Amino acid sequence: PLGGGSSQLPCQFSASYEIEKGSQRGTIRVTATPDDGYHIFSVTQPKGGPLKTLIKAKGNSFKIVGDFEADSQPHVSENEEGFEGIRVESHQNPVTWTALIEFSEPQSESPDSISVSLTG
């Protein structure tokens, strides 16, 4: 579940996944939509700056294959207040991160559920 906790978050989240028909592979997508005037840091934020966004997915019968990748490039700044001279990567607009997943066995008509958490 994404979003849990406070309904006053300055960012909306959603997640979904799909399975390639006839295979044990699929794709998981996590979308963040920051409210006007807010942003979320990238999953590739370098060390030394703010904490990067971390996405974790849990389930009984799958593993993530590779890293989550954004559908758009982050805004890059080196003069963020408090992080002057440090590369800061953030998304002010909706961003969807995608990763490949692989199930340990074929999925049925009612596939296993996946729990997604995002720290950002």
Protein Blocks (a to p, Z undefined) as FASTA:
>chain_A
ZZiajfkbcbdcdddddddehiabdcddddddddehiacddfklcghiacddddddddfk
bccedjdddfbdcdddfkbghigoiacdddfbdcddddddddfbdcdfbdcdddddddZZ
